[in-house]
Amino acid sequence: MAWTVEFSSGAERQLRRLDPTTARRLGGYLRRLVAETTDPRERGKALTAAMTGLWRYRVGDYRLICQLLDQRLVVLVVRLGHRSRIY
C-alpha cells in the first residue's frame, strides 16, 4: 500500500503564503517522499519534547512538520515554514 499526503488547514494556509517556487519545491519533495519510500520514517527525524510524535523533514532552509498516521497510511503535514520560524 502507498502512503498519501494530506495538509492540515493551517499548513495549507502556510503553503499558500509561500512564493510559488518554494511551494513547488516542497510539494515535489512530498511527492518523492511518498513515491520513493515504503516508510516515510526512512527520511526525516523524529521530534522530541513538546513535539513528540511528530516528524521533521528538511527541504533546504524550510521544514515540514508532519504526523504519520499508520492506520490510514497518511503523512499529515501539520506545519511548514522557514527554519528560523518553524519551531
C-alpha positions as CSV (number, residue, x, y, z in Angstrom):
1,M,0.0,0.0,0.0
2,A,1.1,3.5,-0.7
3,W,1.3,6.4,1.6
4,T,-0.6,9.6,0.8
5,V,0.0,13.3,1.8
6,E,-2.7,15.5,3.4
7,F,-2.4,19.0,4.8
8,S,-4.0,20.5,7.9
9,S,-5.9,23.7,7.3
10,G,-3.1,25.7,8.9
11,A,-0.5,24.0,6.7
12,E,-2.5,24.8,3.6
13,R,-2.6,28.5,4.6
14,Q,1.2,28.5,5.2
15,L,1.8,26.8,1.8
16,R,-0.3,29.4,0.0
17,R,1.7,32.3,1.6
18,L,5.0,31.0,0.2
19,D,6.3,32.1,-3.1
20,P,5.4,29.7,-6.0
21,T,8.9,28.3,-6.5
22,T,9.3,27.3,-2.9
23,A,5.8,25.9,-2.8
24,R,6.5,23.7,-5.8
25,R,9.8,22.6,-4.3
26,L,8.1,21.5,-1.0
27,G,5.3,19.8,-3.0
28,G,7.8,17.9,-5.1
29,Y,9.7,16.7,-2.1
30,L,6.4,15.4,-0.6
31,R,5.6,13.6,-3.8
32,R,9.0,12.0,-3.9
33,L,8.9,11.1,-0.2
34,V,5.6,9.2,-0.7
35,A,6.5,7.7,-4.1
36,E,10.1,6.6,-3.3
37,T,9.8,5.1,0.2
38,T,7.7,2.4,1.7
39,D,8.1,4.0,5.1
40,P,8.4,7.8,5.5
41,R,10.4,7.2,8.7
42,E,13.4,6.3,6.4
43,R,13.8,10.0,5.8
44,G,13.3,12.8,8.3
45,K,13.8,12.9,12.0
46,A,11.5,12.2,15.0
47,L,11.0,15.3,17.1
48,T,11.2,15.3,20.9
49,A,10.0,17.2,24.0
50,A,6.8,19.2,23.3
51,M,6.6,17.9,19.7
52,T,6.9,14.1,20.5
53,G,5.1,12.1,17.9
54,L,5.8,14.4,15.0
55,W,8.4,14.1,12.3
56,R,10.6,16.8,10.7
57,Y,11.6,16.8,7.0
58,R,14.3,19.2,5.8
59,V,13.9,20.8,2.4
60,G,16.7,23.4,2.0
61,D,16.0,26.1,4.6
62,Y,12.4,25.0,5.0
63,R,11.0,22.5,7.4
64,L,7.9,20.3,7.2
65,I,6.4,19.1,10.5
66,C,4.3,16.0,9.9
67,Q,2.3,13.5,11.8
68,L,2.5,9.9,10.4
69,L,-0.9,8.2,10.6
70,D,0.0,4.5,10.3
71,Q,-3.6,3.2,10.3
72,R,-4.5,5.2,7.2
73,L,-1.0,5.4,5.7
74,V,-1.1,9.2,5.6
75,V,1.6,11.8,6.0
76,L,-0.3,14.7,7.6
77,V,1.6,18.0,7.2
78,V,0.8,19.9,10.4
79,R,3.1,23.0,9.9
80,L,5.6,24.2,7.4
81,G,7.9,27.2,7.0
82,H,11.3,28.6,7.1
83,R,13.6,27.0,9.7
84,S,14.1,30.3,11.6
85,R,10.3,30.4,12.4
86,I,9.0,26.9,12.4
87,Y,9.9,25.7,15.9
